[in-house]
Amino acid sequence: MSFFNQSFNKEKQLKHLIIGGGYVAEFHIRASICNKFEIFLIEPDLLKREYLNYLFPEINTFENIQNFFKLFNKEKIDLLSILLPPNIRHKAYETIPKIDCITIIEKPLTKFCIKKFKNEQTFLGLNLSYNFAGKYIINNSRKFENITSIKTWRPSPGNLLRQNSIKDYLLDFLPHTLTPLNLIFSHLQPTIKYEYSNYDSAVYGKFYINKKEISFEICISSGKPDTIIKLRNSNLSFDNSLIEIDKTFTPLRNLFNQIYSIIGSRSGYGTMYYMYKDFKNYIKYNYCSPTLDSLKIYKTKYIIFNK
């Protein structure tokens, strides 16, 4: 075996600590494994730990962070992912020691996240920044500076509502709705204002940068879920590769994009994979891509939940 191959095989495996084993953890774990991280998961619920260990036998699971630190030095952690529900983060943060590493906070942000992790190494996990539309927008941002509005349609959750209310359900999509605007304008210190309408079952808001304002909506719809970017002369689907709405072959292209997204997500090569690939390059080579740079917490702190 050549010296090069020996060096490659002995390359240090980056250590990834995940706190929280809810439903979104599966996507983070799959993307992390595909990027060759060594994973340690903290989750107090035994059934969740067993389920994730069944799906991913290669990960290491712990009931609490104290048990983890009995065996591992926090200085060895390269990447930390916070996947906790927003309503328990404040109490959980009291038990998490300061770890000097790159940190991902799963959306949405809370004021406690910003207080606990206010540094250059903390990022908001807007993984949809890495879909086809996001990649195109970040490389062609000037083409989108004339956005006039953004509207997100979501189905009614009915009896499957996981949140406390329809308002909270819609606000869960706030980071998704603002992702295109964040890619374009995050360097301009944007601010937002929004309110929920009980009458319409919708969230209405304004996105402010300098003297410009862009309206956004998040509402219940019986139609196909999507986020529509409205430009002066066209309406583009952010969820479906910037397809222009109501054009010939749009339904067929939408179907193709859905199939591609399902295959990519299940194989680990969806948007989450590319986000973790960016983190790996940042850790190993100190290279922060323009997309990853737009996710830094000091640039995304305006996307806050329960102000």
Phi and psi in degrees as GROMACS dihedral restraints (atoms count N, CA, C in turn):
[ dihedral_restraints ]
;  ai    aj    ak    al  type     phi  dphi    fc
    3     4     5     6     1   -69.8    20    10
    4     5     6     7     1   160.3    20    10
    6     7     8     9     1   -60.8    20    10
    7     8     9    10     1   -37.6    20    10
    9    10    11    12     1   -62.0    20    10
   10    11    12    13     1   -45.4    20    10
   12    13    14    15     1   -66.0    20    10
   13    14    15    16     1   -37.6    20    10
   15    16    17    18     1   -62.8    20    10
   16    17    18    19     1   -43.4    20    10
   18    19    20    21     1   -64.5    20    10
   19    20    21    22     1   -39.6    20    10
   21    22    23    24     1   -64.9    20    10
   22    23    24    25     1   -42.8    20    10
   24    25    26    27     1   -69.6    20    10
   25    26    27    28     1   -27.0    20    10
   27    28    29    30     1   -94.0    20    10
   28    29    30    31     1     9.8    20    10
   30    31    32    33     1   -58.2    20    10
   31    32    33    34     1   137.4    20    10
   33    34    35    36     1   -58.5    20    10
   34    35    36    37     1   131.2    20    10
   36    37    38    39     1   -88.3    20    10
   37    38    39    40     1   121.6    20    10
   39    40    41    42     1   -69.1    20    10
   40    41    42    43     1   141.2    20    10
   42    43    44    45     1   -99.1    20    10
   43    44    45    46     1   129.4    20    10
   45    46    47    48     1  -122.2    20    10
   46    47    48    49     1   116.6    20    10
   48    49    50    51     1  -100.0    20    10
   49    50    51    52     1   123.4    20    10
   51    52    53    54     1  -112.8    20    10
   52    53    54    55     1   127.2    20    10
   54    55    56    57     1  -111.6    20    10
   55    56    57    58     1   110.0    20    10
   57    58    59    60     1   116.0    20    10
   58    59    60    61     1   123.8    20    10
   60    61    62    63     1  -118.6    20    10
   61    62    63    64     1    33.7    20    10
   63    64    65    66     1   -71.0    20    10
   64    65    66    67     1  -169.6    20    10
   66    67    68    69     1   -61.3    20    10
   67    68    69    70     1   -31.5    20    10
   69    70    71    72     1   -74.5    20    10
   70    71    72    73     1   -18.0    20    10
   72    73    74    75     1   -60.7    20    10
   73    74    75    76     1   -33.8    20    10
   75    76    77    78     1   -57.1    20    10
   76    77    78    79     1   -40.5    20    10
   78    79    80    81     1   -71.3    20    10
   79    80    81    82     1   -39.0    20    10
   81    82    83    84     1   -65.7    20    10
   82    83    84    85     1   -42.8    20    10
   84    85    86    87     1   -64.5    20    10
   85    86    87    88     1   -46.0    20    10
   87    88    89    90     1   -59.9    20    10
   88    89    90    91     1   -44.8    20    10
   90    91    92    93     1   -65.5    20    10
   91    92    93    94     1   -38.4    20    10
   93    94    95    96     1   -67.4    20    10
   94    95    96    97     1   -42.5    20    10
   96    97    98    99     1   -61.3    20    10
   97    98    99   100     1   -43.6    20    10
   99   100   101   102     1   -64.3    20    10
  100   101   102   103     1   -22.2    20    10
  102   103   104   105     1   -98.6    20    10
  103   104   105   106     1    12.3    20    10
  105   106   107   108     1    66.5    20    10
  106   107   108   109     1    35.6    20    10
  108   109   110   111     1   -83.3    20    10
  109   110   111   112     1   151.4    20    10
  111   112   113   114     1   -92.0    20    10
  112   113   114   115     1   124.9    20    10
  114   115   116   117     1  -109.5    20    10
  115   116   117   118     1   135.2    20    10
  117   118   119   120     1  -124.4    20    10
  118   119   120   121     1   123.2    20    10
  120   121   122   123     1  -113.4    20    10
  121   122   123   124     1   130.4    20    10
  123   124   125   126     1  -104.7    20    10
  124   125   126   127     1   118.7    20    10
  126   127   128   129     1  -154.0    20    10
  127   128   129   130     1   116.2    20    10
  129   130   131   132     1   -69.5    20    10
  130   131   132   133     1   -23.4    20    10
  132   133   134   135     1   -79.9    20    10
  133   134   135   136     1   117.7    20    10
  135   136   137   138     1   -60.3    20    10
  136   137   138   139     1   -43.7    20    10
  138   139   140   141     1   -63.4    20    10
  139   140   141   142     1   -38.4    20    10
  141   142   143   144     1   -65.7    20    10
  142   143   144   145     1   -42.2    20    10
  144   145   146   147     1   -61.7    20    10
  145   146   147   148     1   -44.7    20    10
  147   148   149   150     1   -64.9    20    10
  148   149   150   151     1   -40.1    20    10
  150   151   152   153     1   -63.2    20    10
  151   152   153   154     1   -47.2    20    10
  153   154   155   156     1   -69.5    20    10
  154   155   156   157     1   -32.8    20    10
  156   157   158   159     1   -67.9    20    10
  157   158   159   160     1   -32.0    20    10
  159   160   161   162     1   -66.9    20    10
  160   161   162   163     1   -43.5    20    10
  162   163   164   165     1   -70.3    20    10
  163   164   165   166     1   -38.6    20    10
  165   166   167   168     1  -131.5    20    10
  166   167   168   169     1    82.0    20    10
  168   169   170   171     1   -61.7    20    10
  169   170   171   172     1   -19.4    20    10
  171   172   173   174     1   -80.1    20    10
  172   173   174   175     1    -8.3    20    10
  174   175   176   177     1   -87.9    20    10
  175   176   177   178     1   158.8    20    10
  177   178   179   180     1  -107.6    20    10
  178   179   180   181     1   126.1    20    10
  180   181   182   183     1  -114.9    20    10
  181   182   183   184     1   147.8    20    10
  183   184   185   186     1  -138.2    20    10
  184   185   186   187     1   147.8    20    10
  186   187   188   189     1   -72.2    20    10
  187   188   189   190     1   -35.0    20    10
  189   190   191   192     1  -150.7    20    10
  190   191   192   193     1   167.4    20    10
  192   193   194   195     1   -71.6    20    10
  193   194   195   196     1   -25.9    20    10
  195   196   197   198     1   -64.0    20    10
  196   197   198   199     1   -42.2    20    10
  198   199   200   201     1   -63.0    20    10
  199   200   201   202     1   -36.7    20    10
  201   202   203   204     1   -64.1    20    10
  202   203   204   205     1   -46.2    20    10
  204   205   206   207     1   -74.5    20    10
  205   206   207   208     1   -10.3    20    10
  207   208   209   210     1   -70.1    20    10
  208   209   210   211     1   -24.6    20    10
  210   211   212   213     1  -109.7    20    10
  211   212   213   214     1   -23.0    20    10
  213   214   215   216     1  -132.1    20    10
  214   215   216   217     1   144.4    20    10
  216   217   218   219     1   -83.1    20    10
  217   218   219   220     1   131.2    20    10
  219   220   221   222     1   -64.4    20    10
  220   221   222   223     1   -21.6    20    10
  222   223   224   225     1   -68.5    20    10
  223   224   225   226     1   -16.0    20    10
  225   226   227   228     1   -88.0    20    10
  226   227   228   229     1    -8.3    20    10
  228   229   230   231     1   -76.9    20    10
  229   230   231   232     1   129.3    20    10
  231   232   233   234     1   -97.0    20    10
  232   233   234   235     1   -30.4    20    10
  234   235   236   237     1  -145.0    20    10
  235   236   237   238     1   133.9    20    10
  237   238   239   240     1  -120.7    20    10
  238   239   240   241     1   128.4    20    10
  240   241   242   243     1  -115.8    20    10
  241   242   243   244     1   123.6    20    10
  243   244   245   246     1   -99.3    20    10
  244   245   246   247     1   109.1    20    10
  246   247   248   249     1  -115.9    20    10
  247   248   249   250     1    24.3    20    10
  249   250   251   252     1   -77.3    20    10
  250   251   252   253     1   147.9    20    10
  252   253   254   255     1   -60.0    20    10
  253   254   255   256     1   145.4    20    10
  255   256   257   258     1   -56.4    20    10
  256   257   258   259     1   -34.9    20    10
  258   259   260   261     1   -74.0    20    10
  259   260   261   262     1   -10.9    20    10
  261   262   263   264     1  -115.0    20    10
  262   263   264   265     1     2.7    20    10
  264   265   266   267     1   -65.3    20    10
  265   266   267   268     1   -40.6    20    10
  267   268   269   270     1   -56.2    20    10
  268   269   270   271     1   -50.1    20    10
  270   271   272   273     1   -67.6    20    10
  271   272   273   274     1   -40.0    20    10
  273   274   275   276     1   -64.3    20    10
  274   275   276   277     1   -37.1    20    10
  276   277   278   279     1   -63.5    20    10
  277   278   279   280     1   -22.6    20    10
  279   280   281   282     1   -67.7    20    10
  280   281   282   283     1   -24.3    20    10
  282   283   284   285     1   -99.0    20    10
  283   284   285   286     1    -8.9    20    10
  285   286   287   288     1   -92.5    20    10
  286   287   288   289     1   117.2    20    10
  288   289   290   291     1   -72.2    20    10
  289   290   291   292     1   166.3    20    10
  291   292   293   294     1   -68.3    20    10
  292   293   294   295     1   124.6    20    10
  294   295   296   297     1  -120.7    20    10
  295   296   297   298     1   119.4    20    10
  297   298   299   300     1   -83.3    20    10
  298   299   300   301     1    82.2    20    10
  300   301   302   303     1  -155.5    20    10
  301   302   303   304     1   172.7    20    10
  303   304   305   306     1   -64.4    20    10
  304   305   306   307     1   135.9    20    10
  306   307   308   309     1  -127.8    20    10
  307   308   309   310     1   133.7    20    10
  309   310   311   312     1  -110.4    20    10
  310   311   312   313     1   129.5    20    10
  312   313   314   315     1  -110.7    20    10
  313   314   315   316     1   120.6    20    10
  315   316   317   318     1   -65.8    20    10
  316   317   318   319     1   136.8    20    10
  318   319   320   321     1   -62.5    20    10
  319   320   321   322     1   148.5    20    10
  321   322   323   324     1   -90.1    20    10
  322   323   324   325     1   162.4    20    10
  324   325   326   327     1   -77.0    20    10
  325   326   327   328     1   150.6    20    10
  327   328   329   330     1  -125.7    20    10
  328   329   330   331     1   167.1    20    10
  330   331   332   333     1   -63.1    20    10
  331   332   333   334     1   -26.5    20    10
  333   334   335   336     1   -72.8    20    10
  334   335   336   337     1   -32.0    20    10
  336   337   338   339     1   -62.4    20    10
  337   338   339   340     1   -46.1    20    10
  339   340   341   342     1   -65.7    20    10
  340   341   342   343     1   -37.9    20    10
  342   343   344   345     1   -68.5    20    10
  343   344   345   346     1   -38.9    20    10
  345   346   347   348     1   -77.9    20    10
  346   347   348   349     1   -37.6    20    10
  348   349   350   351     1  -125.2    20    10
  349   350   351   352     1    67.9    20    10
  351   352   353   354     1  -104.1    20    10
  352   353   354   355     1    78.7    20    10
  354   355   356   357     1  -153.3    20    10
  355   356   357   358     1   174.1    20    10
  357   358   359   360     1   -69.5    20    10
  358   359   360   361     1   -15.9    20    10
  360   361   362   363     1   -96.5    20    10
  361   362   363   364     1     6.9    20    10
  363   364   365   366     1  -109.3    20    10
  364   365   366   367     1   137.6    20    10
  366   367   368   369     1  -133.3    20    10
  367   368   369   370     1   148.9    20    10
  369   370   371   372     1   -90.3    20    10
  370   371   372   373     1   132.9    20    10
  372   373   374   375     1   -79.9    20    10
  373   374   375   376     1    63.7    20    10
  375   376   377   378     1   -82.5    20    10
  376   377   378   379     1    74.0    20    10
  378   379   380   381     1   -65.4    20    10
  379   380   381   382     1   -22.9    20    10
  381   382   383   384     1   -69.3    20    10
  382   383   384   385     1    -7.7    20    10
  384   385   386   387     1   -61.8    20    10
  385   386   387   388     1   -16.9    20    10
  387   388   389   390     1  -103.1    20    10
  388   389   390   391     1    10.1    20    10
  390   391   392   393     1   -77.0    20    10
  391   392   393   394     1   178.6    20    10
  393   394   395   396     1   -58.6    20    10
  394   395   396   397     1   -44.1    20    10
  396   397   398   399     1   -63.0    20    10
  397   398   399   400     1   -43.8    20    10
  399   400   401   402     1   -61.5    20    10
  400   401   402   403     1   -41.9    20    10
  402   403   404   405     1   -64.3    20    10
  403   404   405   406     1   -39.1    20    10
  405   406   407   408     1   -69.3    20    10
  406   407   408   409     1   -42.5    20    10
  408   409   410   411     1   -63.1    20    10
  409   410   411   412     1   -44.0    20    10
  411   412   413   414     1   -64.3    20    10
  412   413   414   415     1   -27.8    20    10
  414   415   416   417     1   -93.0    20    10
  415   416   417   418     1    -8.8    20    10
  417   418   419   420     1  -138.0    20    10
  418   419   420   421     1    43.2    20    10
  420   421   422   423     1   -61.5    20    10
  421   422   423   424     1   -30.6    20    10
  423   424   425   426     1   -64.2    20    10
  424   425   426   427     1   -27.1    20    10
  426   427   428   429     1   -68.8    20    10
  427   428   429   430     1   -17.0    20    10
  429   430   431   432     1  -113.8    20    10
  430   431   432   433     1     9.4    20    10
  432   433   434   435     1   -70.4    20    10
  433   434   435   436     1   -12.6    20    10
  435   436   437   438     1   -98.6    20    10
  436   437   438   439     1    23.4    20    10
  438   439   440   441     1   -58.0    20    10
  439   440   441   442     1   133.1    20    10
  441   442   443   444     1  -102.6    20    10
  442   443   444   445     1   -28.8    20    10
  444   445   446   447     1  -166.0    20    10
  445   446   447   448     1   164.2    20    10
  447   448   449   450     1  -136.5    20    10
  448   449   450   451     1   136.9    20    10
  450   451   452   453     1  -134.2    20    10
  451   452   453   454     1   129.3    20    10
  453   454   455   456     1  -110.3    20    10
  454   455   456   457     1   129.1    20    10
  456   457   458   459     1  -107.3    20    10
  457   458   459   460     1   132.2    20    10
  459   460   461   462     1  -133.3    20    10
  460   461   462   463     1   147.7    20    10
  462   463   464   465     1   -72.2    20    10
  463   464   465   466     1   156.3    20    10
  465   466   467   468     1   -68.1    20    10
  466   467   468   469     1   130.2    20    10
  468   469   470   471     1   -74.4    20    10
  469   470   471   472     1   -18.4    20    10
  471   472   473   474     1    56.7    20    10
  472   473   474   475     1  -132.6    20    10
  474   475   476   477     1   -76.1    20    10
  475   476   477   478     1    -4.9    20    10
  477   478   479   480     1   -93.0    20    10
  478   479   480   481     1    10.3    20    10
  480   481   482   483     1   -59.7    20    10
  481   482   483   484     1   120.0    20    10
  483   484   485   486     1   -92.2    20    10
  484   485   486   487     1   -24.9    20    10
  486   487   488   489     1   -83.6    20    10
  487   488   489   490     1   177.2    20    10
  489   490   491   492     1   -76.9    20    10
  490   491   492   493     1   -22.5    20    10
  492   493   494   495     1  -159.6    20    10
  493   494   495   496     1   167.1    20    10
  495   496   497   498     1   -61.9    20    10
  496   497   498   499     1   -36.0    20    10
  498   499   500   501     1   -57.2    20    10
  499   500   501   502     1   -49.6    20    10
  501   502   503   504     1   -65.4    20    10
  502   503   504   505     1   -36.6    20    10
  504   505   506   507     1   -58.1    20    10
  505   506   507   508     1   -47.3    20    10
  507   508   509   510     1   -70.1    20    10
  508   509   510   511     1   -37.8    20    10
  510   511   512   513     1   -67.8    20    10
  511   512   513   514     1   -22.5    20    10
  513   514   515   516     1   -61.1    20    10
  514   515   516   517     1   -24.5    20    10
  516   517   518   519     1   -92.5    20    10
  517   518   519   520     1     1.3    20    10
  519   520   521   522     1   -57.3    20    10
  520   521   522   523     1   -48.6    20    10
  522   523   524   525     1   -59.8    20    10
  523   524   525   526     1   -38.6    20    10
  525   526   527   528     1   -61.3    20    10
  526   527   528   529     1   -46.7    20    10
  528   529   530   531     1   -61.7    20    10
  529   530   531   532     1   -38.0    20    10
  531   532   533   534     1   -87.8    20    10
  532   533   534   535     1    -4.6    20    10
  534   535   536   537     1   -56.2    20    10
  535   536   537   538     1   -47.6    20    10
  537   538   539   540     1   -59.9    20    10
  538   539   540   541     1   -40.6    20    10
  540   541   542   543     1   -67.9    20    10
  541   542   543   544     1   -36.5    20    10
  543   544   545   546     1   -64.4    20    10
  544   545   546   547     1   -39.1    20    10
  546   547   548   549     1   -60.9    20    10
  547   548   549   550     1   -35.4    20    10
  549   550   551   552     1   -87.7    20    10
  550   551   552   553     1   -40.1    20    10
  552   553   554   555     1  -119.0    20    10
  553   554   555   556     1     6.9    20    10
  555   556   557   558     1   -59.7    20    10
  556   557   558   559     1   -27.2    20    10
  558   559   560   561     1   -75.1    20    10
  559   560   561   562     1    -7.1    20    10
  561   562   563   564     1  -101.6    20    10
  562   563   564   565     1    14.6    20    10
  564   565   566   567     1    53.8    20    10
  565   566   567   568     1    61.4    20    10
  567   568   569   570     1   -69.3    20    10
  568   569   570   571     1   160.9    20    10
  570   571   572   573     1  -132.8    20    10
  571   572   573   574     1   161.6    20    10
  573   574   575   576     1  -136.8    20    10
  574   575   576   577     1   155.4    20    10
  576   577   578   579     1  -135.7    20    10
  577   578   579   580     1   139.6    20    10
  579   580   581   582     1  -151.1    20    10
  580   581   582   583     1   161.9    20    10
  582   583   584   585     1  -147.8    20    10
  583   584   585   586     1   156.6    20    10
  585   586   587   588     1  -103.4    20    10
  586   587   588   589     1   135.0    20    10
  588   589   590   591     1  -103.8    20    10
  589   590   591   592     1   113.4    20    10
  591   592   593   594     1   -64.3    20    10
  592   593   594   595     1   -34.6    20    10
  594   595   596   597     1   -64.1    20    10
  595   596   597   598     1   -44.7    20    10
  597   598   599   600     1   -93.9    20    10
  598   599   600   601     1   -10.5    20    10
  600   601   602   603     1    52.2    20    10
  601   602   603   604     1    55.2    20    10
  603   604   605   606     1  -148.3    20    10
  604   605   606   607     1   154.6    20    10
  606   607   608   609     1  -105.2    20    10
  607   608   609   610     1   127.5    20    10
  609   610   611   612     1  -117.7    20    10
  610   611   612   613     1   135.7    20    10
  612   613   614   615     1  -153.1    20    10
  613   614   615   616     1   174.3    20    10
  615   616   617   618     1  -128.5    20    10
  616   617   618   619     1   139.1    20    10
  618   619   620   621     1  -109.9    20    10
  619   620   621   622     1   122.0    20    10
  621   622   623   624     1  -113.4    20    10
  622   623   624   625     1   130.5    20    10
  624   625   626   627     1  -139.6    20    10
  625   626   627   628     1   124.2    20    10
  627   628   629   630     1    53.8    20    10
  628   629   630   631     1  -123.7    20    10
  630   631   632   633     1  -100.6    20    10
  631   632   633   634     1    10.2    20    10
  633   634   635   636     1  -101.4    20    10
  634   635   636   637     1   145.7    20    10
  636   637   638   639     1  -130.7    20    10
  637   638   639   640     1   142.0    20    10
  639   640   641   642     1  -126.2    20    10
  640   641   642   643     1   126.9    20    10
  642   643   644   645     1   -82.6    20    10
  643   644   645   646     1   150.0    20    10
  645   646   647   648     1  -141.4    20    10
  646   647   648   649     1   152.9    20    10
  648   649   650   651     1  -137.1    20    10
  649   650   651   652     1   147.4    20    10
  651   652   653   654     1  -132.3    20    10
  652   653   654   655     1   118.0    20    10
  654   655   656   657     1  -143.3    20    10
  655   656   657   658     1   161.6    20    10
  657   658   659   660     1   -79.4    20    10
  658   659   660   661     1   137.1    20    10
  660   661   662   663     1  -147.0    20    10
  661   662   663   664     1   147.8    20    10
  663   664   665   666     1   -84.9    20    10
  664   665   666   667     1    -6.4    20    10
  666   667   668   669     1   -84.0    20    10
  667   668   669   670     1  -168.7    20    10
  669   670   671   672     1   -70.7    20    10
  670   671   672   673     1   130.4    20    10
  672   673   674   675     1   -60.2    20    10
  673   674   675   676     1   137.4    20    10
  675   676   677   678     1  -170.5    20    10
  676   677   678   679     1   164.2    20    10
  678   679   680   681     1  -122.3    20    10
  679   680   681   682     1   120.6    20    10
  681   682   683   684     1  -105.6    20    10
  682   683   684   685     1   125.8    20    10
  684   685   686   687     1   -95.4    20    10
  685   686   687   688     1   119.1    20    10
  687   688   689   690     1   -99.9    20    10
  688   689   690   691     1   117.2    20    10
  690   691   692   693     1  -101.7    20    10
  691   692   693   694     1  -179.7    20    10
  693   694   695   696     1   -64.2    20    10
  694   695   696   697     1   -34.1    20    10
  696   697   698   699     1  -122.3    20    10
  697   698   699   700     1     8.2    20    10
  699   700   701   702     1  -161.2    20    10
  700   701   702   703     1   160.8    20    10
  702   703   704   705     1  -121.6    20    10
  703   704   705   706     1   121.9    20    10
  705   706   707   708     1  -117.1    20    10
  706   707   708   709     1   143.0    20    10
  708   709   710   711     1   -88.9    20    10
  709   710   711   712     1   114.6    20    10
  711   712   713   714     1   -70.8    20    10
  712   713   714   715     1   -33.7    20    10
  714   715   716   717     1   -76.2    20    10
  715   716   717   718     1   -16.7    20    10
  717   718   719   720     1  -129.2    20    10
  718   719   720   721     1    58.3    20    10
  720   721   722   723     1    58.2    20    10
  721   722   723   724     1    33.2    20    10
  723   724   725   726     1    61.3    20    10
  724   725   726   727     1    31.1    20    10
  726   727   728   729     1   -63.5    20    10
  727   728   729   730     1   136.9    20    10
  729   730   731   732     1   -78.5    20    10
  730   731   732   733     1   123.5    20    10
  732   733   734   735     1   -63.8    20    10
  733   734   735   736     1   143.5    20    10
  735   736   737   738     1    67.2    20    10
  736   737   738   739     1    22.7    20    10
  738   739   740   741     1  -100.2    20    10
  739   740   741   742     1   163.1    20    10
  741   742   743   744     1   -57.4    20    10
  742   743   744   745     1   139.0    20    10
  744   745   746   747     1    72.0    20    10
  745   746   747   748     1     5.6    20    10
  747   748   749   750     1   -59.2    20    10
  748   749   750   751     1   -46.4    20    10
  750   751   752   753     1   -58.3    20    10
  751   752   753   754     1   -41.1    20    10
  753   754   755   756     1   -66.4    20    10
  754   755   756   757     1   -42.1    20    10
  756   757   758   759     1   -66.3    20    10
  757   758   759   760     1   -35.1    20    10
  759   760   761   762     1   -61.9    20    10
  760   761   762   763     1   -43.2    20    10
  762   763   764   765     1   -62.3    20    10
  763   764   765   766     1   -44.6    20    10
  765   766   767   768     1   -59.5    20    10
  766   767   768   769     1   -43.7    20    10
  768   769   770   771     1   -65.1    20    10
  769   770   771   772     1   -36.7    20    10
  771   772   773   774     1   -63.8    20    10
  772   773   774   775     1   -46.2    20    10
  774   775   776   777     1   -61.5    20    10
  775   776   777   778     1   -44.4    20    10
  777   778   779   780     1   -62.6    20    10
  778   779   780   781     1   -41.2    20    10
  780   781   782   783     1   -66.2    20    10
  781   782   783   784     1   -41.0    20    10
  783   784   785   786     1   -64.6    20    10
  784   785   786   787     1   -46.3    20    10
  786   787   788   789     1   -62.4    20    10
  787   788   789   790     1   -45.4    20    10
  789   790   791   792     1   -63.1    20    10
  790   791   792   793     1   -41.8    20    10
  792   793   794   795     1   -66.7    20    10
  793   794   795   796     1   -44.5    20    10
  795   796   797   798     1   -70.1    20    10
  796   797   798   799     1   -28.3    20    10
  798   799   800   801     1   -88.2    20    10
  799   800   801   802     1    -2.6    20    10
  801   802   803   804     1    91.7    20    10
  802   803   804   805     1     3.4    20    10
  804   805   806   807     1  -111.5    20    10
  805   806   807   808     1    35.4    20    10
  807   808   809   810     1   -86.6    20    10
  808   809   810   811     1  -161.9    20    10
  810   811   812   813     1   -60.6    20    10
  811   812   813   814     1   -34.7    20    10
  813   814   815   816     1   -63.8    20    10
  814   815   816   817     1   -37.9    20    10
  816   817   818   819     1   -59.9    20    10
  817   818   819   820     1   -46.8    20    10
  819   820   821   822     1   -68.9    20    10
  820   821   822   823     1   -31.1    20    10
  822   823   824   825     1   -65.4    20    10
  823   824   825   826     1   -44.8    20    10
  825   826   827   828     1   -68.7    20    10
  826   827   828   829     1   -31.2    20    10
  828   829   830   831     1   -63.0    20    10
  829   830   831   832     1   -40.1    20    10
  831   832   833   834     1   -63.2    20    10
  832   833   834   835     1   -41.0    20    10
  834   835   836   837     1   -64.6    20    10
  835   836   837   838     1   -40.3    20    10
  837   838   839   840     1   -61.5    20    10
  838   839   840   841     1   -43.5    20    10
  840   841   842   843     1   -66.0    20    10
  841   842   843   844     1   -34.5    20    10
  843   844   845   846     1   -67.0    20    10
  844   845   846   847     1   -42.4    20    10
  846   847   848   849     1   -68.1    20    10
  847   848   849   850     1   -45.1    20    10
  849   850   851   852     1   -80.2    20    10
  850   851   852   853     1   -37.4    20    10
  852   853   854   855     1  -120.8    20    10
  853   854   855   856     1     3.1    20    10
  855   856   857   858     1    57.4    20    10
  856   857   858   859     1    33.2    20    10
  858   859   860   861     1  -105.8    20    10
  859   860   861   862     1   117.2    20    10
  861   862   863   864     1  -106.2    20    10
  862   863   864   865     1   109.3    20    10
  864   865   866   867     1   -66.1    20    10
  865   866   867   868     1   160.2    20    10
  867   868   869   870     1   -56.8    20    10
  868   869   870   871     1   -37.4    20    10
  870   871   872   873     1   -65.2    20    10
  871   872   873   874     1   -48.1    20    10
  873   874   875   876     1   -63.7    20    10
  874   875   876   877     1   -38.3    20    10
  876   877   878   879     1   -59.8    20    10
  877   878   879   880     1   -35.2    20    10
  879   880   881   882     1   -70.0    20    10
  880   881   882   883     1   -13.1    20    10
  882   883   884   885     1   -95.5    20    10
  883   884   885   886     1    -1.4    20    10
  885   886   887   888     1   -58.3    20    10
  886   887   888   889     1   142.2    20    10
  888   889   890   891     1   -63.3    20    10
  889   890   891   892     1   -30.7    20    10
  891   892   893   894     1   -72.4    20    10
  892   893   894   895     1   -15.4    20    10
  894   895   896   897     1   -95.3    20    10
  895   896   897   898     1   -22.3    20    10
  897   898   899   900     1  -109.5    20    10
  898   899   900   901     1     4.1    20    10
  900   901   902   903     1   -65.4    20    10
  901   902   903   904     1   -12.7    20    10
  903   904   905   906     1   -72.7    20    10
  904   905   906   907     1   -18.9    20    10
  906   907   908   909     1   -88.4    20    10
  907   908   909   910     1    70.4    20    10
  909   910   911   912     1  -110.9    20    10
  910   911   912   913     1   145.1    20    10
  912   913   914   915     1   -98.7    20    10
  913   914   915   916     1   137.2    20    10
  915   916   917   918     1    55.5    20    10
  916   917   918   919     1    62.1    20    10
